[in-house]
Amino acid sequence: MELPTRRRSWHLWLLAIVLTLASAVYQKRTGPTYAVHGRVTLGTDAVAFKLPRSHAGDGDAEIQVPVPDSTVTGTLNFRRYRSHDDWSSEPLVRDGDQLVARIPHQPPAGKVMYRVLLRRGDAEPVPLTADPVIIRFRGDVPAGVLIPHIILMFSAMLLSTRTGLEALLRRPGLRQLTLWTAIFLFLGGMIGGPLVQKYAFDAYWTGWPRGTDLTDNKTAVAVIFWLIALWRIRRKPQARAWPLIAAVVTFAIFLIPHSAQGSELDFTKLPASGA
């Protein structure tokens, strides 16, 4: 028994929402700015931790490790990423149940690599991670710029997925959905994106040909495919191939982790420092 058209539309919207949310969660969790989570054992106790890989705004980046046991102390080792610096070290300071240290503030796009080591009594220090964690500093993006950008990009991804389903099932709303997808993607990616980038890293564009920022590059690729799809379907409403191709390409490239190969300050061209 065939479902009524309106009911089938709601089913397709629901499927598009699920796919969009799943891709957004995957993108966030696999990105280079997602905090490092883990757990180490000190004696008979397990210590859970969350180490940041991104810091926004002014001020130092604070590292906190919850350790109620007062016999546990810690050390923070750090140096600027891709620099000629020597490693710096400072003890973690106890603040109630937390051990706290701070990484000195860096200019936008400056990165610092760091390791946290905990010691219980006179035992050997235990590193929280096998490899150093890399944290990137950025400017603070106003909510009035960031929130519309996020809403537009999420809406564009949702519309792209829904348009792909419309094209795949040969339904009648393809032309209008293609238009809205192109509009939302252009506004969010080519206007909102550069504004966010400017506040965060003092540059409107760091993708090709100026840089290697995959977020900028993948957004540009998606916009190009959707503009082609819009052009084709406006000339020939039965041309469903291009909207479907654009939707598949968009879904694939938006699985690339956000901020991958993003803006990065080259400290090797600056004087050496203890960070």
MOSUL-V961448 format. One record per residue. N is the residue number from 1. SS is DSSP state (h for helix, s for strand, l for the rest). OMEGA is omega in degrees with one decimal (NA if undefined). D_CENTER is the distance of its C-alpha to the mean C-alpha in whole Angstrom. Layout:
# MOSUL-V961448
n:N ss:SS omega:OMEGA d_center:D_CENTER
n:N ss:SS omega:OMEGA d_center:D_CENTER
This chain:
# MOSUL-V961448
n:1 ss:l omega:-175.9 d_center:44
n:2 ss:l omega:179.6 d_center:41
n:3 ss:l omega:174.3 d_center:39
n:4 ss:l omega:-175.6 d_center:39
n:5 ss:h omega:-178.2 d_center:37
n:6 ss:h omega:-179.4 d_center:36
n:7 ss:h omega:177.6 d_center:35
n:8 ss:h omega:178.2 d_center:33
n:9 ss:h omega:179.2 d_center:31
n:10 ss:h omega:177.1 d_center:30
n:11 ss:h omega:179.5 d_center:29
n:12 ss:h omega:176.7 d_center:27
n:13 ss:h omega:179.2 d_center:25
n:14 ss:h omega:178.1 d_center:25
n:15 ss:h omega:179.1 d_center:24
n:16 ss:h omega:178.9 d_center:21
n:17 ss:h omega:-179.7 d_center:20
n:18 ss:h omega:-179.7 d_center:19
n:19 ss:h omega:-179.8 d_center:18
n:20 ss:h omega:178.5 d_center:15
n:21 ss:h omega:179.9 d_center:14
n:22 ss:h omega:179.7 d_center:14
n:23 ss:h omega:179.3 d_center:12
n:24 ss:h omega:178.4 d_center:9
n:25 ss:h omega:178.9 d_center:10
n:26 ss:h omega:-179.0 d_center:10
n:27 ss:h omega:-178.7 d_center:7
n:28 ss:h omega:-175.0 d_center:5
n:29 ss:h omega:179.9 d_center:8
n:30 ss:h omega:-177.4 d_center:8
n:31 ss:l omega:-177.4 d_center:5
n:32 ss:l omega:178.2 d_center:7
n:33 ss:l omega:179.3 d_center:6
n:34 ss:l omega:-175.9 d_center:7
n:35 ss:l omega:177.8 d_center:11
n:36 ss:s omega:178.5 d_center:13
n:37 ss:s omega:177.9 d_center:16
n:38 ss:s omega:-178.1 d_center:19
n:39 ss:s omega:176.1 d_center:23
n:40 ss:s omega:-179.6 d_center:26
n:41 ss:s omega:174.8 d_center:30
n:42 ss:s omega:-175.0 d_center:32
n:43 ss:l omega:178.7 d_center:36
n:44 ss:l omega:-176.4 d_center:36
n:45 ss:s omega:175.3 d_center:33
n:46 ss:s omega:179.4 d_center:29
n:47 ss:s omega:176.2 d_center:26
n:48 ss:s omega:-177.7 d_center:23
n:49 ss:s omega:176.6 d_center:20
n:50 ss:s omega:-175.8 d_center:17
n:51 ss:s omega:-175.5 d_center:15
n:52 ss:l omega:175.5 d_center:13
n:53 ss:l omega:177.0 d_center:10
n:54 ss:s omega:177.2 d_center:10
n:55 ss:s omega:-178.0 d_center:12
n:56 ss:s omega:173.9 d_center:13
n:57 ss:l omega:-179.9 d_center:17
n:58 ss:l omega:176.1 d_center:20
n:59 ss:l omega:-179.9 d_center:21
n:60 ss:l omega:176.0 d_center:21
n:61 ss:s omega:-176.5 d_center:18
n:62 ss:s omega:177.2 d_center:20
n:63 ss:s omega:-178.8 d_center:20
n:64 ss:s omega:175.5 d_center:22
n:65 ss:s omega:-179.6 d_center:23
n:66 ss:s omega:179.1 d_center:25
n:67 ss:l omega:-178.7 d_center:29
n:68 ss:l omega:-177.9 d_center:32
n:69 ss:l omega:-175.9 d_center:34
n:70 ss:l omega:177.7 d_center:36
n:71 ss:l omega:-179.8 d_center:37
n:72 ss:s omega:174.8 d_center:33
n:73 ss:s omega:-178.2 d_center:32
n:74 ss:s omega:179.6 d_center:29
n:75 ss:s omega:175.0 d_center:28
n:76 ss:s omega:173.4 d_center:25
n:77 ss:s omega:-176.7 d_center:25
n:78 ss:s omega:170.4 d_center:23
n:79 ss:s omega:-179.7 d_center:23
n:80 ss:s omega:-176.8 d_center:21
n:81 ss:l omega:-178.1 d_center:19
n:82 ss:l omega:178.9 d_center:21
n:83 ss:l omega:175.8 d_center:24
n:84 ss:l omega:-177.3 d_center:28
n:85 ss:l omega:166.1 d_center:27
n:86 ss:l omega:177.5 d_center:29
n:87 ss:l omega:172.8 d_center:28
n:88 ss:s omega:-177.6 d_center:28
n:89 ss:s omega:174.5 d_center:29
n:90 ss:s omega:-178.3 d_center:29
n:91 ss:s omega:171.1 d_center:30
n:92 ss:l omega:-178.2 d_center:28
n:93 ss:s omega:-179.4 d_center:30
n:94 ss:s omega:175.2 d_center:31
n:95 ss:s omega:-174.7 d_center:30
n:96 ss:l omega:179.1 d_center:32
n:97 ss:l omega:-177.1 d_center:30
n:98 ss:s omega:166.0 d_center:27
n:99 ss:s omega:-168.3 d_center:27
n:100 ss:s omega:170.9 d_center:25
n:101 ss:s omega:-177.8 d_center:24
n:102 ss:s omega:174.9 d_center:23
n:103 ss:s omega:-177.4 d_center:21
n:104 ss:l omega:-178.9 d_center:23
n:105 ss:l omega:178.5 d_center:21
n:106 ss:l omega:174.7 d_center:19
n:107 ss:l omega:177.4 d_center:19
n:108 ss:l omega:-178.5 d_center:16
n:109 ss:l omega:174.4 d_center:14
n:110 ss:l omega:-179.2 d_center:16
n:111 ss:s omega:176.7 d_center:15
n:112 ss:s omega:175.1 d_center:18
n:113 ss:s omega:-175.5 d_center:18
n:114 ss:s omega:174.8 d_center:20
n:115 ss:s omega:176.4 d_center:22
n:116 ss:s omega:177.9 d_center:23
n:117 ss:s omega:178.3 d_center:27
n:118 ss:s omega:179.3 d_center:29
n:119 ss:s omega:176.9 d_center:33
n:120 ss:s omega:-178.1 d_center:35
n:121 ss:l omega:-179.2 d_center:38
n:122 ss:l omega:-179.0 d_center:40
n:123 ss:l omega:177.9 d_center:38
n:124 ss:l omega:177.9 d_center:36
n:125 ss:l omega:179.0 d_center:32
n:126 ss:s omega:177.4 d_center:29
n:127 ss:s omega:178.8 d_center:26
n:128 ss:l omega:-179.3 d_center:23
n:129 ss:l omega:179.4 d_center:21
n:130 ss:l omega:179.8 d_center:23
n:131 ss:l omega:177.2 d_center:21
n:132 ss:l omega:175.3 d_center:19
n:133 ss:s omega:-179.8 d_center:16
n:134 ss:s omega:179.3 d_center:14
n:135 ss:s omega:179.2 d_center:13
n:136 ss:s omega:178.4 d_center:12
n:137 ss:s omega:178.0 d_center:13
n:138 ss:s omega:176.2 d_center:13
n:139 ss:l omega:179.6 d_center:15
n:140 ss:l omega:180.0 d_center:15
n:141 ss:l omega:179.5 d_center:14
n:142 ss:l omega:-179.9 d_center:17
n:143 ss:h omega:-179.9 d_center:17
n:144 ss:h omega:175.8 d_center:19
n:145 ss:h omega:-174.3 d_center:16
n:146 ss:h omega:-175.7 d_center:13
n:147 ss:h omega:176.4 d_center:14
n:148 ss:h omega:178.2 d_center:16
n:149 ss:h omega:-179.6 d_center:13
n:150 ss:h omega:-179.7 d_center:11
n:151 ss:h omega:-179.0 d_center:15
n:152 ss:h omega:-178.1 d_center:16
n:153 ss:h omega:176.9 d_center:13
n:154 ss:h omega:178.7 d_center:13
n:155 ss:h omega:178.9 d_center:17
n:156 ss:h omega:179.1 d_center:17
n:157 ss:h omega:177.9 d_center:15
n:158 ss:h omega:179.7 d_center:18
n:159 ss:h omega:178.4 d_center:20
n:160 ss:h omega:179.6 d_center:20
n:161 ss:h omega:-180.0 d_center:20
n:162 ss:h omega:178.1 d_center:23
n:163 ss:h omega:177.0 d_center:25
n:164 ss:h omega:177.3 d_center:24
n:165 ss:h omega:178.5 d_center:26
n:166 ss:h omega:179.6 d_center:29
n:167 ss:h omega:-178.0 d_center:29
n:168 ss:h omega:-177.2 d_center:30
n:169 ss:l omega:177.1 d_center:32
n:170 ss:l omega:179.3 d_center:34
n:171 ss:l omega:-168.7 d_center:34
n:172 ss:l omega:-173.9 d_center:35
n:173 ss:l omega:-171.2 d_center:32
n:174 ss:h omega:-175.5 d_center:30
n:175 ss:h omega:-179.1 d_center:31
n:176 ss:h omega:179.1 d_center:30
n:177 ss:h omega:177.8 d_center:27
n:178 ss:h omega:178.7 d_center:26
n:179 ss:h omega:-178.1 d_center:27
n:180 ss:h omega:177.4 d_center:25
n:181 ss:h omega:-179.4 d_center:22
n:182 ss:h omega:-178.8 d_center:22
n:183 ss:h omega:-177.4 d_center:23
n:184 ss:h omega:-178.9 d_center:20
n:185 ss:h omega:179.2 d_center:17
n:186 ss:h omega:-179.3 d_center:19
n:187 ss:h omega:-177.2 d_center:19
n:188 ss:h omega:-173.6 d_center:15
n:189 ss:h omega:-173.9 d_center:14
n:190 ss:h omega:174.5 d_center:17
n:191 ss:h omega:179.0 d_center:18
n:192 ss:h omega:-178.6 d_center:15
n:193 ss:h omega:178.1 d_center:13
n:194 ss:h omega:177.6 d_center:15
n:195 ss:h omega:176.9 d_center:16
n:196 ss:h omega:-180.0 d_center:13
n:197 ss:h omega:-179.2 d_center:13
n:198 ss:h omega:178.7 d_center:16
n:199 ss:h omega:-174.5 d_center:16
n:200 ss:h omega:-171.4 d_center:13
n:201 ss:h omega:175.7 d_center:14
n:202 ss:l omega:175.9 d_center:18
n:203 ss:l omega:-179.4 d_center:17
n:204 ss:l omega:-175.5 d_center:17
n:205 ss:l omega:178.0 d_center:16
n:206 ss:l omega:174.9 d_center:15
n:207 ss:l omega:-179.9 d_center:15
n:208 ss:l omega:2.7 d_center:19
n:209 ss:l omega:-175.4 d_center:21
n:210 ss:l omega:-176.8 d_center:20
n:211 ss:l omega:-175.3 d_center:18
n:212 ss:l omega:-177.4 d_center:15
n:213 ss:l omega:-177.2 d_center:12
n:214 ss:h omega:178.5 d_center:11
n:215 ss:h omega:177.4 d_center:9
n:216 ss:h omega:-176.7 d_center:12
n:217 ss:h omega:-177.5 d_center:14
n:218 ss:h omega:176.5 d_center:13
n:219 ss:h omega:179.1 d_center:13
n:220 ss:h omega:178.9 d_center:17
n:221 ss:h omega:179.9 d_center:18
n:222 ss:h omega:-180.0 d_center:17
n:223 ss:h omega:179.8 d_center:19
n:224 ss:h omega:-179.4 d_center:22
n:225 ss:h omega:-178.5 d_center:23
n:226 ss:h omega:174.9 d_center:23
n:227 ss:h omega:176.0 d_center:25
n:228 ss:h omega:179.9 d_center:27
n:229 ss:h omega:178.9 d_center:27
n:230 ss:h omega:179.1 d_center:28
n:231 ss:h omega:-178.0 d_center:31
n:232 ss:h omega:-174.6 d_center:32
n:233 ss:h omega:174.6 d_center:33
n:234 ss:h omega:177.8 d_center:34
n:235 ss:h omega:-177.2 d_center:37
n:236 ss:l omega:-175.4 d_center:37
n:237 ss:l omega:-179.5 d_center:36
n:238 ss:l omega:-177.4 d_center:37
n:239 ss:l omega:-175.8 d_center:34
n:240 ss:l omega:-173.8 d_center:32
n:241 ss:h omega:-174.8 d_center:31
n:242 ss:h omega:174.2 d_center:28
n:243 ss:h omega:178.3 d_center:26
n:244 ss:h omega:177.5 d_center:26
n:245 ss:h omega:-179.6 d_center:25
n:246 ss:h omega:179.7 d_center:22
n:247 ss:h omega:179.6 d_center:21
n:248 ss:h omega:178.9 d_center:21
n:249 ss:h omega:-179.6 d_center:19
n:250 ss:h omega:179.3 d_center:16
n:251 ss:h omega:-178.5 d_center:16
n:252 ss:h omega:-175.2 d_center:16
n:253 ss:h omega:178.0 d_center:13
n:254 ss:l omega:169.4 d_center:11
n:255 ss:l omega:174.6 d_center:11
n:256 ss:l omega:-176.3 d_center:10
n:257 ss:l omega:178.2 d_center:6
n:258 ss:l omega:178.2 d_center:4
n:259 ss:l omega:177.2 d_center:5
n:260 ss:l omega:-176.9 d_center:8
n:261 ss:l omega:-177.5 d_center:11
n:262 ss:l omega:-178.0 d_center:10
n:263 ss:l omega:-177.9 d_center:12
n:264 ss:l omega:178.7 d_center:14
n:265 ss:l omega:-179.4 d_center:18
n:266 ss:l omega:-178.3 d_center:21
n:267 ss:h omega:179.5 d_center:23
n:268 ss:h omega:177.7 d_center:25
n:269 ss:h omega:179.5 d_center:27
n:270 ss:l omega:179.3 d_center:27
n:271 ss:l omega:177.2 d_center:30
n:272 ss:l omega:-177.4 d_center:29
n:273 ss:l omega:173.4 d_center:28
n:274 ss:l omega:-176.5 d_center:28
n:275 ss:l omega:NA d_center:24
